[in-house]
Amino acid sequence: MSLILYYFTLQKMPLATAVTIQYLAPIFTAVLGIFIVRETVQPWQWLFFLISFLGVLVVEGVDTRVDPFYLGLGVASAVFAGFSYNSIRKLKGKEDPLVVVFYLPMVALPVAAVYCLFDWVQPQGWDWFWLLLTGLFTQGAQLCMTKAYQAERLSSVANLNYIGILYAVGLGLLFFNETFPVVSYGGMALVLLGVGLNTWYTSRKAVAMPVAPTEEVVA
């Protein structure tokens, strides 16, 4: 559901805006992690989450090309992604990452096939190349992300996703000639600021945690 909604919003709004909204997923991942995998979120982190939410609202408020309906679909995609990453975390030590990634196309293919029966568009020429490239990159990214979520804390891995917004803005400008008002870039900066502060805070907390003393063995 997350990928279907995300790909849908990518076609209905500017690239960087769609990616920015999708970057709420790490926040939902951390919040849902409180209840699903029992990873705590400190009080200061709620403020950092709020900063990121405000950034998305700024982007939506100043970019007239963003329809509130598609904004809602983008947020729903981020929520579903949060559930997905928590599910991956729950499978730590139980399933190999390749097995976890295999379930993605196994579920998505039948759902997409039903939709294609009613709204199929025949790919032409280079379309096949771009579709194949999308599939390869998606599976590769999913495999790497699955390995990371099974190895580290949710809050630590999730924040690294935000590096991608820099690529999204640059690629949107390079390939699609997408430009944004200055205020929109400010909203994207707020999203990154919230996550950056959260990363700094969690890393500082990790360093400050006391190390349990080891017992000295006497010969």
Z-matrix of the N, CA and C atoms (Angstrom, degrees):
N
C 1 1.462
C 2 1.525 1 110.86
N 3 1.325 2 116.16 1 -39.25
C 4 1.464 3 119.60 2 -179.99
C 5 1.522 4 111.30 3 -62.57
N 6 1.325 5 117.21 4 -47.07
C 7 1.459 6 120.70 5 -178.59
C 8 1.529 7 112.24 6 -67.54
N 9 1.327 8 116.41 7 -40.65
C 10 1.465 9 119.70 8 179.60
C 11 1.527 10 110.46 9 -60.55
N 12 1.323 11 116.70 10 -48.12
C 13 1.464 12 120.79 11 -179.83
C 14 1.529 13 111.15 12 -66.60
N 15 1.334 14 115.85 13 -37.51
C 16 1.466 15 119.55 14 -179.54
C 17 1.523 16 111.09 15 -65.28
N 18 1.325 17 117.00 16 -47.23
C 19 1.470 18 120.08 17 178.53
C 20 1.532 19 110.61 18 -62.59
N 21 1.329 20 116.05 19 -33.66
C 22 1.464 21 119.56 20 179.01
C 23 1.528 22 110.35 21 -65.69
N 24 1.342 23 116.70 22 -45.72
C 25 1.464 24 119.86 23 -179.18
C 26 1.528 25 111.49 24 -68.58
N 27 1.327 26 117.62 25 -29.67
C 28 1.463 27 120.11 26 177.34
C 29 1.525 28 111.72 27 -61.45
N 30 1.330 29 116.51 28 -28.63
C 31 1.458 30 120.49 29 -179.73
C 32 1.525 31 112.72 30 -89.87
N 33 1.328 32 116.86 31 -12.51
C 34 1.458 33 120.34 32 -173.79
C 35 1.525 34 113.67 33 -109.80
N 36 1.336 35 117.80 34 -6.03
C 37 1.462 36 120.20 35 179.58
C 38 1.523 37 108.81 36 -147.41
N 39 1.335 38 118.17 37 164.26
C 40 1.471 39 120.28 38 179.70
C 41 1.523 40 111.62 39 -55.84
N 42 1.332 41 116.33 40 148.37
C 43 1.451 42 122.32 41 -173.92
C 44 1.528 43 112.68 42 -55.80
N 45 1.332 44 116.86 43 -52.88
C 46 1.463 45 120.16 44 -176.44
C 47 1.526 46 111.69 45 -63.16
N 48 1.332 47 117.50 46 -35.64
C 49 1.463 48 120.71 47 179.39
C 50 1.519 49 110.58 48 -67.69
N 51 1.321 50 117.13 49 -45.40
C 52 1.462 51 120.56 50 178.83
C 53 1.523 52 111.06 51 -60.91
N 54 1.333 53 116.00 52 -41.65
C 55 1.458 54 120.08 53 179.42
C 56 1.523 55 110.92 54 -66.96
N 57 1.335 56 116.84 55 -39.22
C 58 1.464 57 120.37 56 179.05
C 59 1.514 58 111.20 57 -59.94
N 60 1.331 59 116.99 58 -44.84
C 61 1.464 60 120.57 59 179.18
C 62 1.518 61 110.83 60 -65.10
N 63 1.331 62 116.48 61 -39.54
C 64 1.460 63 120.23 62 177.92
C 65 1.525 64 111.16 63 -63.01
N 66 1.329 65 116.32 64 -24.97
C 67 1.458 66 120.04 65 -179.38
C 68 1.526 67 113.35 66 -74.67
N 69 1.320 68 116.36 67 5.44
C 70 1.466 69 119.41 68 166.35
C 71 1.526 70 110.51 69 -74.77
N 72 1.326 71 117.43 70 -16.07
C 73 1.464 72 121.54 71 -177.42
C 74 1.525 73 113.19 72 -55.40
N 75 1.353 74 119.77 73 -43.79
C 76 1.462 75 118.00 74 177.55
C 77 1.518 76 113.84 75 -59.86
N 78 1.336 77 116.38 76 -33.60
C 79 1.464 78 119.55 77 178.63
C 80 1.517 79 109.92 78 -68.56
N 81 1.325 80 117.07 79 -46.76
C 82 1.460 81 120.02 80 177.69
C 83 1.528 82 110.58 81 -63.37
N 84 1.325 83 116.64 82 -33.92
C 85 1.456 84 120.40 83 177.80
C 86 1.518 85 110.70 84 -61.07
N 87 1.335 86 115.89 85 -46.29
C 88 1.461 87 120.33 86 -179.73
C 89 1.524 88 111.92 87 -66.52
N 90 1.336 89 116.53 88 -42.32
C 91 1.469 90 120.45 89 -179.11
C 92 1.528 91 110.60 90 -65.52
N 93 1.329 92 116.83 91 -46.99
C 94 1.462 93 120.25 92 178.94
C 95 1.522 94 111.31 93 -65.81
N 96 1.338 95 116.02 94 -28.87
C 97 1.457 96 119.87 95 178.95
C 98 1.515 97 113.16 96 -62.54
N 99 1.334 98 117.01 97 -23.85
C 100 1.472 99 120.63 98 177.10
C 101 1.520 100 110.04 99 -60.66
N 102 1.317 101 116.39 100 -38.68
C 103 1.464 102 120.91 101 -173.90
C 104 1.530 103 112.70 102 -96.67
N 105 1.337 104 116.83 103 -28.65
C 106 1.463 105 119.71 104 -173.46
C 107 1.521 106 112.59 105 -92.26
N 108 1.329 107 117.03 106 -46.99
C 109 1.473 108 119.73 107 -178.31
C 110 1.522 109 112.65 108 -114.75
N 111 1.342 110 116.85 109 4.77
C 112 1.467 111 122.70 110 174.39
C 113 1.521 112 112.88 111 62.78
N 114 1.344 113 117.92 112 38.26
C 115 1.453 114 121.53 113 172.63
C 116 1.520 115 108.60 114 -97.40
N 117 1.326 116 116.45 115 121.35
C 118 1.462 117 121.09 116 -172.79
C 119 1.530 118 111.69 117 -74.22
N 120 1.335 119 114.80 118 152.40
C 121 1.462 120 122.89 119 173.32
C 122 1.526 121 106.83 120 -118.86
N 123 1.330 122 116.35 121 123.51
C 124 1.454 123 121.67 122 -176.69
C 125 1.530 124 110.86 123 -74.47
N 126 1.370 125 117.32 124 156.27
C 127 1.470 126 120.62 125 -178.12
C 128 1.524 127 114.30 126 -53.88
N 129 1.350 128 118.30 127 -41.91
C 130 1.455 129 120.62 128 179.97
C 131 1.521 130 111.39 129 -62.17
N 132 1.316 131 117.15 130 -29.47
C 133 1.461 132 120.20 131 -177.12
C 134 1.531 133 111.60 132 -67.17
N 135 1.336 134 116.57 133 -29.47
C 136 1.461 135 118.81 134 177.36
C 137 1.528 136 110.91 135 -62.27
N 138 1.350 137 116.05 136 -36.32
C 139 1.466 138 119.66 137 176.69
C 140 1.518 139 110.72 138 -64.64
N 141 1.319 140 116.66 139 -41.13
C 142 1.461 141 120.46 140 179.45
C 143 1.526 142 110.54 141 -65.02
N 144 1.332 143 116.67 142 -37.95
C 145 1.462 144 120.23 143 176.46
C 146 1.530 145 110.32 144 -62.78
N 147 1.346 146 116.27 145 -41.12
C 148 1.463 147 120.76 146 -179.51
C 149 1.524 148 110.76 147 -62.75
N 150 1.335 149 117.30 148 -39.81
C 151 1.465 150 121.07 149 178.15
C 152 1.526 151 110.44 150 -59.11
N 153 1.330 152 116.43 151 -42.95
C 154 1.459 153 119.86 152 179.83
C 155 1.522 154 111.60 153 -66.26
N 156 1.338 155 116.87 154 -40.25
C 157 1.460 156 120.52 155 176.81
C 158 1.522 157 110.84 156 -61.21
N 159 1.332 158 117.21 157 -42.55
C 160 1.458 159 120.83 158 179.04
C 161 1.528 160 110.73 159 -62.37
N 162 1.338 161 116.12 160 -35.68
C 163 1.455 162 119.51 161 177.72
C 164 1.511 163 112.08 162 -61.30
N 165 1.330 164 117.30 163 -41.96
C 166 1.465 165 121.00 164 177.97
C 167 1.526 166 110.50 165 -64.95
N 168 1.319 167 116.03 166 -40.38
C 169 1.467 168 119.80 167 179.46
C 170 1.531 169 110.97 168 -64.57
N 171 1.329 170 117.00 169 -36.73
C 172 1.468 171 120.60 170 177.56
C 173 1.524 172 110.52 171 -64.21
N 174 1.328 173 116.51 172 -43.87
C 175 1.460 174 120.39 173 179.18
C 176 1.524 175 110.33 174 -61.59
N 177 1.322 176 116.85 175 -44.77
C 178 1.468 177 120.61 176 -178.61
C 179 1.514 178 111.41 177 -68.27
N 180 1.324 179 116.05 178 -32.59
C 181 1.459 180 119.05 179 -174.88
C 182 1.514 181 113.75 180 -76.24
N 183 1.330 182 118.72 181 -28.58
C 184 1.459 183 120.46 182 -175.36
C 185 1.521 184 112.70 183 -103.46
N 186 1.318 185 118.13 184 -16.57
C 187 1.467 186 121.37 185 179.60
C 188 1.521 187 108.47 186 -96.66
N 189 1.326 188 116.65 187 103.63
C 190 1.461 189 121.40 188 -175.62
C 191 1.518 190 112.88 189 -68.56
N 192 1.331 191 117.32 190 -11.55
C 193 1.454 192 120.48 191 -179.92
C 194 1.529 193 112.06 192 -79.73
N 195 1.337 194 117.26 193 -7.90
C 196 1.452 195 120.73 194 -177.65
C 197 1.522 196 109.43 195 -95.31
N 198 1.319 197 116.27 196 113.52
C 199 1.455 198 122.50 197 177.60
C 200 1.529 199 109.58 198 -81.48
N 201 1.346 200 118.55 199 135.49
C 202 1.469 201 120.29 200 179.88
C 203 1.527 202 113.32 201 -55.35
N 204 1.337 203 117.20 202 -31.47
C 205 1.464 204 120.32 203 178.94
C 206 1.526 205 110.75 204 -63.66
N 207 1.335 206 115.99 205 -46.76
C 208 1.462 207 119.92 206 179.71
C 209 1.521 208 111.26 207 -69.96
N 210 1.332 209 116.23 208 -31.22
C 211 1.461 210 119.69 209 173.74
C 212 1.526 211 110.35 210 -60.07
N 213 1.343 212 115.91 211 -43.98
C 214 1.461 213 120.27 212 178.19
C 215 1.517 214 112.10 213 -62.47
N 216 1.332 215 117.03 214 -39.55
C 217 1.466 216 120.24 215 177.31
C 218 1.524 217 110.96 216 -64.97
N 219 1.329 218 116.15 217 -37.73
C 220 1.460 219 119.79 218 178.34
C 221 1.520 220 112.16 219 -64.57
N 222 1.330 221 116.25 220 -41.69
C 223 1.461 222 120.44 221 177.84
C 224 1.529 223 110.33 222 -65.55
N 225 1.341 224 116.62 223 -40.31
C 226 1.468 225 120.25 224 177.47
C 227 1.523 226 110.75 225 -61.28
N 228 1.336 227 116.39 226 -39.26
C 229 1.461 228 120.45 227 176.76
C 230 1.518 229 111.08 228 -60.37
N 231 1.326 230 116.55 229 -41.21
C 232 1.467 231 120.85 230 179.29
C 233 1.527 232 111.46 231 -65.52
N 234 1.328 233 116.62 232 -37.62
C 235 1.468 234 120.25 233 178.48
C 236 1.523 235 110.60 234 -64.77
N 237 1.337 236 116.25 235 -46.13
C 238 1.467 237 120.09 236 178.16
C 239 1.531 238 110.86 237 -60.81
N 240 1.333 239 116.39 238 -37.60
C 241 1.465 240 119.93 239 177.90
C 242 1.527 241 110.29 240 -63.32
N 243 1.331 242 116.41 241 -39.14
C 244 1.459 243 120.05 242 177.52
C 245 1.515 244 112.40 243 -59.85
N 246 1.328 245 116.43 244 -43.15
C 247 1.467 246 120.14 245 176.24
C 248 1.534 247 110.83 246 -63.48
N 249 1.332 248 116.19 247 -39.92
C 250 1.463 249 120.56 248 -178.77
C 251 1.523 250 111.48 249 -62.55
N 252 1.329 251 117.12 250 -46.78
C 253 1.462 252 120.54 251 -177.94
C 254 1.529 253 111.38 252 -66.46
N 255 1.324 254 116.39 253 -34.69
C 256 1.465 255 118.96 254 175.94
C 257 1.526 256 111.32 255 -67.93
N 258 1.326 257 116.54 256 -35.30
C 259 1.466 258 120.10 257 176.28
C 260 1.530 259 110.47 258 -64.14
N 261 1.350 260 115.37 259 -40.84
C 262 1.462 261 119.73 260 177.75
C 263 1.519 262 110.39 261 -61.78
N 264 1.329 263 115.77 262 -41.67
C 265 1.465 264 120.15 263 179.89
C 266 1.526 265 111.15 264 -63.54
N 267 1.327 266 116.62 265 -38.77
C 268 1.470 267 120.87 266 179.15
C 269 1.524 268 111.71 267 -64.16
N 270 1.324 269 117.01 268 -25.08
C 271 1.460 270 121.62 269 -178.89
C 272 1.529 271 112.79 270 -87.54
N 273 1.333 272 117.25 271 6.53
C 274 1.465 273 120.48 272 -179.76
C 275 1.529 274 110.61 273 -56.73
N 276 1.336 275 115.34 274 125.84
C 277 1.454 276 120.80 275 178.84
C 278 1.515 277 114.60 276 79.41
N 279 1.352 278 117.09 277 -1.52
C 280 1.458 279 120.57 278 -178.31
C 281 1.526 280 112.64 279 -108.78
N 282 1.331 281 116.46 280 -32.55
C 283 1.461 282 120.90 281 -178.30
C 284 1.520 283 110.18 282 -134.77
N 285 1.321 284 117.00 283 142.50
C 286 1.453 285 121.61 284 174.62
C 287 1.534 286 109.13 285 -69.00
N 288 1.354 287 117.36 286 143.83
C 289 1.470 288 119.76 287 179.70
C 290 1.522 289 113.93 288 -53.71
N 291 1.339 290 117.99 289 -35.93
C 292 1.466 291 120.57 290 178.91
C 293 1.528 292 111.87 291 -63.77
N 294 1.343 293 115.77 292 -35.69
C 295 1.461 294 119.75 293 178.00
C 296 1.524 295 110.03 294 -68.07
N 297 1.339 296 116.13 295 -41.82
C 298 1.469 297 120.51 296 179.33
C 299 1.525 298 110.43 297 -61.77
N 300 1.334 299 116.45 298 -45.48
C 301 1.462 300 120.68 299 -179.70
C 302 1.525 301 111.09 300 -64.45
N 303 1.322 302 117.67 301 -32.28
C 304 1.473 303 121.59 302 -179.43
C 305 1.527 304 111.37 303 -60.64
N 306 1.346 305 116.68 304 -33.42
C 307 1.458 306 119.45 305 -178.12
C 308 1.522 307 112.72 306 -67.68
N 309 1.337 308 117.07 307 -23.64
C 310 1.470 309 119.63 308 179.90
C 311 1.527 310 112.05 309 -60.62
N 312 1.343 311 119.47 310 -58.28
C 313 1.471 312 117.97 311 178.85
C 314 1.525 313 113.01 312 -69.42
N 315 1.342 314 117.39 313 -27.19
C 316 1.461 315 119.23 314 -179.56
C 317 1.521 316 111.49 315 -63.43
N 318 1.333 317 116.37 316 -34.04
C 319 1.465 318 120.92 317 178.29
C 320 1.532 319 111.14 318 -88.63
N 321 1.344 320 115.86 319 -41.96
C 322 1.462 321 119.99 320 -174.46
C 323 1.522 322 113.10 321 -69.50
N 324 1.345 323 117.17 322 -34.95
C 325 1.463 324 120.37 323 -175.64
C 326 1.531 325 112.77 324 -61.77
N 327 1.346 326 119.33 325 -49.71
C 328 1.478 327 118.06 326 178.56
C 329 1.523 328 112.84 327 -62.03
N 330 1.349 329 117.22 328 -38.07
C 331 1.468 330 120.18 329 179.05
C 332 1.520 331 110.04 330 -63.87
N 333 1.339 332 116.32 331 -46.58
C 334 1.464 333 120.00 332 179.97
C 335 1.523 334 111.32 333 -66.22
N 336 1.343 335 117.30 334 -33.28
C 337 1.461 336 120.82 335 -179.44
C 338 1.523 337 111.43 336 -63.74
N 339 1.337 338 116.52 337 -39.50
C 340 1.468 339 120.29 338 178.32
C 341 1.527 340 110.06 339 -63.45
N 342 1.330 341 116.41 340 -42.72
C 343 1.463 342 120.43 341 179.32
C 344 1.532 343 110.77 342 -64.55
N 345 1.330 344 115.78 343 -39.14
C 346 1.468 345 120.05 344 -178.46
C 347 1.530 346 112.31 345 -64.47
N 348 1.330 347 116.95 346 -27.33
C 349 1.456 348 120.05 347 178.61
C 350 1.519 349 112.03 348 -60.63
N 351 1.334 350 116.65 349 -28.74
C 352 1.464 351 120.84 350 -175.67
C 353 1.525 352 112.84 351 -106.85
N 354 1.333 353 117.64 352 -17.51
C 355 1.465 354 119.07 353 -175.38
C 356 1.523 355 110.76 354 -143.18
N 357 1.334 356 117.31 355 47.64
C 358 1.462 357 121.48 356 -177.72
C 359 1.517 358 110.73 357 -79.29
N 360 1.318 359 115.83 358 133.10
C 361 1.462 360 121.94 359 173.93
C 362 1.521 361 107.31 360 -119.88
N 363 1.319 362 117.56 361 120.21
C 364 1.460 363 122.15 362 -176.96
C 365 1.531 364 111.07 363 -69.00
N 366 1.337 365 118.10 364 118.86
C 367 1.474 366 119.64 365 176.31
C 368 1.520 367 110.76 366 -63.22
N 369 1.321 368 115.10 367 144.55
C 370 1.459 369 120.58 368 -178.76
C 371 1.527 370 110.08 369 -126.08
N 372 1.327 371 117.10 370 135.09
C 373 1.455 372 121.49 371 171.91
C 374 1.518 373 114.33 372 54.08
N 375 1.340 374 114.48 373 -117.22
C 376 1.463 375 121.15 374 -176.71
C 377 1.523 376 112.96 375 -67.83
N 378 1.338 377 117.55 376 -13.74
C 379 1.473 378 119.78 377 177.82
C 380 1.524 379 110.74 378 -55.27
N 381 1.346 380 116.06 379 -39.29
C 382 1.467 381 119.86 380 -178.93
C 383 1.524 382 110.71 381 -62.59
N 384 1.332 383 116.24 382 -39.41
C 385 1.469 384 120.73 383 179.51
C 386 1.520 385 111.11 384 -63.15
N 387 1.345 386 116.11 385 -47.59
C 388 1.465 387 119.76 386 -177.79
C 389 1.523 388 111.32 387 -67.75
N 390 1.333 389 118.06 388 -35.89
C 391 1.456 390 120.84 389 177.24
C 392 1.530 391 111.04 390 -65.64
N 393 1.335 392 116.20 391 -42.78
C 394 1.462 393 119.82 392 178.30
C 395 1.524 394 110.86 393 -64.08
N 396 1.333 395 116.12 394 -41.78
C 397 1.459 396 120.89 395 179.21
C 398 1.529 397 110.99 396 -63.57
N 399 1.333 398 116.07 397 -40.79
C 400 1.463 399 120.31 398 177.29
C 401 1.521 400 110.91 399 -60.22
N 402 1.350 401 116.22 400 -44.66
C 403 1.461 402 119.85 401 179.92
C 404 1.520 403 112.81 402 -63.56
N 405 1.340 404 116.59 403 -43.09
C 406 1.461 405 120.79 404 -179.44
C 407 1.523 406 111.30 405 -65.49
N 408 1.329 407 117.28 406 -45.78
C 409 1.455 408 120.45 407 -179.18
C 410 1.525 409 111.35 408 -66.80
N 411 1.338 410 116.36 409 -38.22
C 412 1.463 411 119.64 410 -179.83
C 413 1.522 412 111.16 411 -64.63
N 414 1.321 413 116.50 412 -45.46
C 415 1.461 414 119.63 413 179.91
C 416 1.526 415 111.67 414 -66.43
N 417 1.326 416 116.11 415 -40.16
C 418 1.463 417 119.63 416 177.63
C 419 1.512 418 112.00 417 -62.99
N 420 1.333 419 116.19 418 -44.72
C 421 1.463 420 120.75 419 178.75
C 422 1.524 421 111.27 420 -63.84
N 423 1.330 422 116.05 421 -40.88
C 424 1.458 423 120.35 422 -179.39
C 425 1.528 424 111.33 423 -65.05
N 426 1.325 425 116.67 424 -38.38
C 427 1.463 426 120.50 425 179.02
C 428 1.528 427 110.97 426 -64.59
N 429 1.336 428 115.79 427 -47.29
C 430 1.465 429 119.75 428 178.97
C 431 1.525 430 111.61 429 -62.43
N 432 1.327 431 116.08 430 -41.63
C 433 1.454 432 119.92 431 -179.18
C 434 1.527 433 111.20 432 -67.42
N 435 1.322 434 116.70 433 -38.67
C 436 1.463 435 120.35 434 178.44
C 437 1.523 436 110.91 435 -62.51
N 438 1.337 437 116.33 436 -43.70
C 439 1.457 438 120.12 437 177.31
C 440 1.522 439 110.95 438 -60.12
N 441 1.333 440 116.41 439 -42.85
C 442 1.460 441 120.68 440 -177.83
C 443 1.527 442 111.87 441 -66.55
N 444 1.340 443 116.91 442 -43.85
C 445 1.465 444 119.91 443 -178.06
C 446 1.525 445 112.10 444 -68.03
N 447 1.314 446 117.01 445 -26.91
C 448 1.453 447 119.45 446 177.59
C 449 1.526 448 112.01 447 -81.05
N 450 1.332 449 116.70 448 -19.19
C 451 1.460 450 119.89 449 -175.17
C 452 1.525 451 113.62 450 -96.67
N 453 1.357 452 118.20 451 -30.77
C 454 1.457 453 121.10 452 -173.43
C 455 1.525 454 111.31 453 -127.15
N 456 1.336 455 114.86 454 174.14
C 457 1.469 456 120.78 455 177.69
C 458 1.529 457 110.21 456 -64.62
N 459 1.324 458 115.41 457 147.42
C 460 1.465 459 120.85 458 -178.82
C 461 1.521 460 111.83 459 -57.50
N 462 1.333 461 116.61 460 -45.90
C 463 1.460 462 120.46 461 -175.38
C 464 1.523 463 111.98 462 -65.04
N 465 1.337 464 117.05 463 -30.94
C 466 1.468 465 120.51 464 -179.25
C 467 1.521 466 111.21 465 -73.36
N 468 1.325 467 117.03 466 -44.53
C 469 1.463 468 121.14 467 -176.91
C 470 1.525 469 111.23 468 -74.45
N 471 1.322 470 116.44 469 -41.37
C 472 1.462 471 120.70 470 -174.42
C 473 1.524 472 111.87 471 -58.70
N 474 1.326 473 117.01 472 -38.41
C 475 1.455 474 119.79 473 -176.76
C 476 1.522 475 113.28 474 -65.09
N 477 1.324 476 117.22 475 -26.38
C 478 1.462 477 119.96 476 -179.33
C 479 1.523 478 111.92 477 -66.68
N 480 1.330 479 117.10 478 -20.19
C 481 1.464 480 119.95 479 178.60
C 482 1.527 481 111.98 480 -61.24
N 483 1.324 482 116.59 481 -24.92
C 484 1.455 483 119.88 482 -173.70
C 485 1.519 484 113.68 483 -73.13
N 486 1.323 485 116.78 484 -12.95
C 487 1.465 486 119.10 485 174.59
C 488 1.524 487 110.11 486 -61.61
N 489 1.328 488 116.21 487 -29.05
C 490 1.456 489 121.19 488 -177.04
C 491 1.514 490 114.89 489 -63.06
N 492 1.344 491 118.18 490 -21.78
C 493 1.465 492 118.76 491 -178.26
C 494 1.528 493 110.79 492 -65.95
N 495 1.322 494 116.54 493 -29.31
C 496 1.466 495 119.62 494 177.40
C 497 1.525 496 110.05 495 -65.42
N 498 1.336 497 116.37 496 -39.74
C 499 1.459 498 120.08 497 177.07
C 500 1.527 499 110.70 498 -68.72
N 501 1.329 500 116.31 499 -38.33
C 502 1.466 501 120.10 500 -177.34
C 503 1.526 502 111.33 501 -62.82
N 504 1.329 503 116.03 502 -44.30
C 505 1.461 504 119.65 503 -179.98
C 506 1.532 505 110.24 504 -64.44
N 507 1.336 506 115.96 505 -44.86
C 508 1.459 507 119.68 506 -179.04
C 509 1.513 508 113.01 507 -65.96
N 510 1.338 509 117.29 508 -43.48
C 511 1.463 510 120.58 509 -179.32
C 512 1.524 511 111.67 510 -70.44
N 513 1.342 512 116.20 511 -35.56
C 514 1.460 513 119.64 512 177.24
C 515 1.522 514 111.20 513 -62.38
N 516 1.330 515 116.15 514 -38.53
C 517 1.461 516 120.57 515 178.31
C 518 1.524 517 111.18 516 -72.12
N 519 1.347 518 116.76 517 -39.65
C 520 1.461 519 121.44 518 -175.70
C 521 1.522 520 112.37 519 -71.04
N 522 1.347 521 117.10 520 -46.51
C 523 1.466 522 120.56 521 -172.36
C 524 1.530 523 113.78 522 -95.76
N 525 1.356 524 116.66 523 -30.27
C 526 1.467 525 119.07 524 -173.91
C 527 1.519 526 113.17 525 -118.68
N 528 1.345 527 116.36 526 3.25
C 529 1.460 528 120.73 527 178.65
C 530 1.529 529 111.93 528 55.34
N 531 1.323 530 116.40 529 38.02
C 532 1.456 531 121.36 530 -179.69
C 533 1.525 532 110.11 531 -83.57
N 534 1.316 533 116.16 532 127.21
C 535 1.461 534 121.84 533 175.91
C 536 1.517 535 109.47 534 -121.71
N 537 1.318 536 116.41 535 155.51
C 538 1.453 537 121.81 536 -177.32
C 539 1.521 538 109.98 537 -132.75
N 540 1.349 539 116.68 538 149.78
C 541 1.467 540 119.00 539 171.12
C 542 1.521 541 110.09 540 -62.05
N 543 1.317 542 116.17 541 157.32
C 544 1.461 543 120.87 542 -178.73
C 545 1.519 544 110.95 543 -57.70
N 546 1.333 545 117.05 544 -36.78
C 547 1.462 546 120.82 545 -178.48
C 548 1.529 547 110.71 546 -64.13
N 549 1.330 548 117.40 547 -34.52
C 550 1.456 549 120.85 548 178.50
C 551 1.525 550 111.20 549 -63.76
N 552 1.333 551 115.81 550 -42.50
C 553 1.459 552 119.11 551 176.21
C 554 1.526 553 110.37 552 -63.74
N 555 1.334 554 116.30 553 -33.09
C 556 1.460 555 119.40 554 175.78
C 557 1.518 556 111.32 555 -63.64
N 558 1.357 557 116.78 556 -38.94
C 559 1.460 558 119.99 557 177.00
C 560 1.515 559 112.05 558 -64.31
N 561 1.334 560 116.60 559 -41.89
C 562 1.465 561 119.64 560 176.71
C 563 1.531 562 110.58 561 -62.88
N 564 1.340 563 115.55 562 -37.13
C 565 1.470 564 119.55 563 178.55
C 566 1.526 565 110.68 564 -64.94
N 567 1.330 566 117.48 565 -35.04
C 568 1.464 567 120.46 566 177.67
C 569 1.521 568 111.15 567 -64.21
N 570 1.330 569 115.63 568 -40.58
C 571 1.465 570 119.36 569 177.22
C 572 1.521 571 109.90 570 -58.97
N 573 1.321 572 116.19 571 -47.85
C 574 1.459 573 120.63 572 -179.73
C 575 1.523 574 111.65 573 -66.44
N 576 1.329 575 116.77 574 -36.67
C 577 1.460 576 120.58 575 179.16
C 578 1.519 577 111.02 576 -62.42
N 579 1.326 578 116.54 577 -45.80
C 580 1.461 579 120.07 578 179.60
C 581 1.510 580 112.33 579 -59.87
N 582 1.313 581 116.08 580 -43.66
C 583 1.462 582 119.91 581 -179.28
C 584 1.526 583 110.93 582 -72.64
N 585 1.339 584 116.97 583 -38.17
C 586 1.453 585 120.13 584 178.13
C 587 1.521 586 111.84 585 -61.59
N 588 1.331 587 116.36 586 -43.53
C 589 1.463 588 120.19 587 177.02
C 590 1.524 589 111.19 588 -63.09
N 591 1.324 590 115.60 589 -38.99
C 592 1.461 591 119.74 590 179.20
C 593 1.529 592 110.83 591 -64.66
N 594 1.335 593 116.24 592 -41.26
C 595 1.458 594 120.16 593 178.01
C 596 1.520 595 111.20 594 -63.04
N 597 1.335 596 116.04 595 -45.54
C 598 1.466 597 120.40 596 178.89
C 599 1.529 598 111.08 597 -61.63
N 600 1.320 599 116.16 598 -42.38
C 601 1.465 600 120.34 599 -177.60
C 602 1.526 601 111.54 600 -66.02
N 603 1.331 602 116.67 601 -45.65
C 604 1.459 603 119.57 602 -178.57
C 605 1.524 604 111.75 603 -67.42
N 606 1.328 605 116.72 604 -36.47
C 607 1.468 606 119.02 605 178.30
C 608 1.515 607 110.59 606 -67.84
N 609 1.342 608 116.92 607 -36.88
C 610 1.464 609 120.20 608 177.96
C 611 1.516 610 111.29 609 -67.10
N 612 1.335 611 115.88 610 -38.73
C 613 1.469 612 119.74 611 177.94
C 614 1.518 613 110.63 612 -64.75
N 615 1.338 614 116.43 613 -37.37
C 616 1.462 615 120.09 614 -179.61
C 617 1.526 616 111.37 615 -65.63
N 618 1.346 617 115.88 616 -39.54
C 619 1.461 618 120.02 617 179.36
C 620 1.517 619 111.06 618 -68.96
N 621 1.354 620 115.81 619 -34.65
C 622 1.460 621 120.33 620 -176.20
C 623 1.520 622 113.60 621 -78.31
N 624 1.346 623 116.95 622 -12.97
C 625 1.464 624 119.48 623 -178.89
C 626 1.516 625 110.09 624 -64.21
N 627 1.356 626 117.48 625 131.95
C 628 1.464 627 119.97 626 -179.91
C 629 1.520 628 111.66 627 -67.93
N 630 1.313 629 115.31 628 141.63
C 631 1.450 630 121.13 629 178.09
C 632 1.521 631 109.66 630 -91.49
N 633 1.330 632 116.21 631 129.91
C 634 1.464 633 119.88 632 -178.22
C 635 1.523 634 110.07 633 -63.66
N 636 1.349 635 117.15 634 132.89
C 637 1.461 636 119.10 635 179.98
C 638 1.520 637 111.82 636 -67.05
N 639 1.308 638 114.86 637 143.47
C 640 1.465 639 119.45 638 179.19
C 641 1.512 640 109.21 639 -93.41
N 642 1.317 641 116.20 640 146.83
C 643 1.451 642 120.84 641 -179.96
C 644 1.524 643 109.43 642 -76.97
N 645 1.335 644 114.78 643 137.57
C 646 1.450 645 120.28 644 -178.96
C 647 1.527 646 109.06 645 -89.21
N 648 1.299 647 115.75 646 127.82
C 649 1.452 648 120.32 647 -179.08
C 650 1.524 649 108.91 648 -88.35
N 651 1.333 650 116.12 649 125.28
C 652 1.447 651 121.20 650 -179.89
C 653 1.514 652 108.71 651 -100.28
N 654 1.321 653 116.17 652 125.68
C 655 1.464 654 120.52 653 -179.83
C 656 1.527 655 110.34 654 -71.84
